[in-house]
Amino acid sequence: MSATSWLFRPSLLRLLISRARLAIRLLREPLVGLLRKAVPVLAVAYVISPIDFVPDFIPALGELDDLGMLLVSIEGFLKLCPPEVVAFHRAAIEEGRPYSPMPAGSRVIEAEWRHEN
């Protein structure tokens, strides 16, 4: 099996596309912090940049380097985002709803209040 043959598996391609769609929605979401949004944006900047860990003129390895950076950054970004926001947008994608921000009032913050005398 060659290094790039795993890219042509339909289930993996669907997974990559669904993760990218979710990440794009989360980039537009106001409840996701600006620093978190920098993760995939910096990865895209790395891919566009002529400076790489593995130069693009090396067949297959140069492209896999860029693809790996995108995959790692998308997965990291999804893990950094608030879970309830990710769940909201994942459900919206599954239901085929167009993008709309998560209602701010639906976010739950668990806390314990202590009154000390």
C-alpha positions as CSV (number, residue, x, y, z in Angstrom):
1,M,0.0,0.0,0.0
2,S,1.5,3.4,-1.0
3,A,1.6,6.3,1.3
4,T,-1.1,8.2,-0.5
5,S,-3.5,5.3,-1.2
6,W,-5.2,5.7,2.2
7,L,-6.4,9.2,1.0
8,F,-8.6,7.6,-1.6
9,R,-10.8,5.6,0.8
10,P,-14.3,7.1,0.6
11,S,-14.9,6.9,4.4
12,L,-11.7,8.8,5.2
13,L,-12.5,11.4,2.6
14,R,-16.0,11.9,4.0
15,L,-14.5,12.2,7.5
16,L,-12.0,14.9,6.3
17,I,-14.7,16.8,4.6
18,S,-17.1,16.7,7.5
19,R,-14.3,17.8,9.9
20,A,-13.5,20.7,7.6
21,R,-17.1,21.8,7.3
22,L,-17.4,21.7,11.1
23,A,-14.2,23.7,11.5
24,I,-15.4,26.3,9.1
25,R,-18.7,26.7,11.0
26,L,-16.8,27.0,14.3
27,L,-14.5,29.7,12.8
28,R,-17.6,31.8,12.2
29,E,-19.0,31.1,15.7
30,P,-18.8,34.1,18.1
31,L,-18.7,31.8,21.2
32,V,-15.3,30.4,20.0
33,G,-12.4,32.6,21.2
34,L,-10.2,34.4,18.8
35,L,-7.0,32.6,20.0
36,R,-8.6,29.2,19.4
37,K,-9.6,30.4,15.9
38,A,-5.9,31.1,15.2
39,V,-5.0,27.4,15.2
40,P,-6.5,26.5,11.8
41,V,-5.8,29.9,10.3
42,L,-2.1,29.5,11.1
43,A,-2.1,26.0,9.6
44,V,-3.6,27.4,6.4
45,A,-0.9,30.1,6.4
46,Y,1.7,27.3,6.8
47,V,0.3,25.4,3.8
48,I,0.3,28.6,1.7
49,S,3.8,29.6,2.9
50,P,6.8,28.7,0.7
51,I,8.7,27.7,3.9
52,D,7.9,24.0,4.9
53,F,9.4,21.3,7.1
54,V,9.4,19.1,4.0
55,P,9.7,21.1,0.7
56,D,6.8,20.6,-1.7
57,F,9.1,19.7,-4.6
58,I,9.8,16.3,-2.9
59,P,7.1,14.0,-4.4
60,A,4.4,12.9,-2.1
61,L,6.2,13.8,1.1
62,G,5.9,17.5,0.5
63,E,2.1,17.3,0.1
64,L,1.7,14.8,3.0
65,D,3.5,17.3,5.2
66,D,0.9,20.0,4.4
67,L,-2.0,17.6,4.7
68,G,-0.7,16.4,8.1
69,M,-0.5,19.9,9.4
70,L,-4.0,20.7,8.3
71,L,-5.4,17.5,9.9
72,V,-3.6,18.0,13.2
73,S,-4.7,21.6,13.4
74,I,-8.3,20.9,12.6
75,E,-8.4,18.1,15.2
76,G,-6.7,20.4,17.8
77,F,-9.1,23.2,17.0
78,L,-12.1,21.0,17.5
79,K,-10.8,19.8,20.8
80,L,-10.1,23.4,21.9
81,C,-13.6,24.6,21.1
82,P,-16.3,24.4,23.8
83,P,-18.0,20.9,23.6
84,E,-21.5,22.3,23.6
85,V,-20.8,24.6,20.7
86,V,-19.2,21.7,18.7
87,A,-22.2,19.5,19.5
88,F,-24.6,22.3,18.4
89,H,-22.9,22.8,15.0
90,R,-22.4,19.0,14.5
91,A,-26.2,18.5,15.0
92,A,-26.9,21.4,12.6
93,I,-24.8,19.9,9.9
94,E,-26.5,16.5,10.4
95,E,-29.9,18.1,10.1
96,G,-28.9,20.1,7.1
97,R,-29.5,23.5,8.7
98,P,-27.7,26.6,7.3
99,Y,-25.2,28.3,9.5
100,S,-26.5,30.3,12.4
101,P,-24.6,31.1,15.6
102,M,-25.4,29.2,18.7
103,P,-27.8,31.1,20.9
104,A,-25.8,32.7,23.7
105,G,-28.5,31.8,26.3
106,S,-28.2,28.1,25.6
107,R,-24.7,27.9,27.0
108,V,-24.5,26.3,30.4
109,I,-21.7,27.1,32.9
110,E,-21.5,24.8,35.8
111,A,-20.3,26.4,39.1
112,E,-20.6,26.0,42.8
113,W,-21.2,29.0,45.0
114,R,-20.0,29.0,48.5
115,H,-20.9,31.5,51.2
116,E,-18.3,31.6,53.9
117,N,-18.8,33.4,57.2
